[in-house]
Amino acid sequence: METMISSFDGTKLYLKKEIPDQAKAVLVIVHGLCEHQGRYDYLAEIFHKAGIGTYRFDHRGHGRSEGERTYFSNFNELLDDTNVVVDRAIAENPDIPVFLLGHSMGGFTVALYGDVRFTTIVSTFSVTFVRTISSYLLCYPLGLGLMGIWFGVVCDQLCRFILTRWRFRSGVWVKVKI
């Protein structure tokens, strides 16, 4: 199904929703800067064959959505637009899990969505999963193979440990009182 939906501020966003029969999960695919949801047709088809539905949307100013081309007045617009689509996916699919997948600017959006704004178990898991898979994909060419997944989990946990105790402010690391 292809449609235009209203975002948090009334901006019309193009949405393409494809849910196979007996879907096991739903994946919201968040595209990168200067892209559009159509670049992910092949990827979406792979997920559909595996029984996973997809929600893909064009960011404001991208593809068929309204807005000044590739312009965001505030990065919160990325989060709020994504949240509109995620809320819709959850409401329309209450009995199956909803996950996020982002590329480039979309990866930035997914990471912010999970870590900064909407810290639900599902979104935080999605961010950890994305970091882990990213680490694996980075490590595989180095010959680490499946050790890349272990490396990704260790790196993710190490980053969480450090960032819960330290913050980078004005060019220096500052210890946070716990």
Summary of the structure (lengths in Angstrom):
residues: 178
radius of gyration: 17.4
end to end distance: 48.5
largest distance: 52.8
contacts: 536
relative contact order: 0.12
helix: 46%
strand: 21%
